[in-house]
């Protein structure tokens, strides 16, 4: 039996940071289910995609 990779949501207000993290995770075979650029969008994406892990910046626009 094999273990499934975690489903990850990447949240950062800086597009290049978000894209870089996503690229690194995907190279490692980790499934990035969504990205968000602020706290409100992160909440929406969590409800829509139900990720196993949320990797987020602590200081975010709209919601921290």
N, C-alpha and C positions, 0 to 999 in steps of 0.2 A: 504494500500500500504506500502511495506517495502522498506527501503533504502538499496542499495547495498553497501557492504564494499568497501573501496578504494583499488585499485590495486597498490601495492607498489614495487618499485625497491630498493634493499639494496646495497649500494656501500661502500666498505671499503677494504683497502689493506691487512688487517689482517683477515685470514680465520676464526679463532675462534671468533672474534668479529662479523663478518658477520653471521656466523652460529648461534651464541647466539641471535642476534637481530632477525633473521628470526624465530627462535624457539619461542621467546616471542611474536612476532606478530601473528604467526600462532595459538598459544595457545589462543590469544585474538580473534580469528576468522577472522583475517585480511589476505587477499589474497596476498602473496608475489609472484609476477609474474616472478622475475628474480633476480640474484645477479651479481655484477661486482667487479673486483679487482683493476681496475685502471680507470682513466678518459676516455680513449679512448673506453674501453669496456663498460663503462656506457653510452656513447653516442650511441653506437651500440645497446645496450639493450633497450634504450629509443625509438629508431626508430623502433625496432622490436616489442616491447611489449606495447608501448603507456601507461605507468603507469599513475595513477592519482597523485601519490606522489613519489618523489625520496628522500630517506633517505641516505645522504652521508657524508662521512668524508671530511673535508675541505682541508686537505693536502693529495693529492693523487699522485702516480706516473703517468707519462705520461702527464696528464692534471689535474690541480687543479679545 
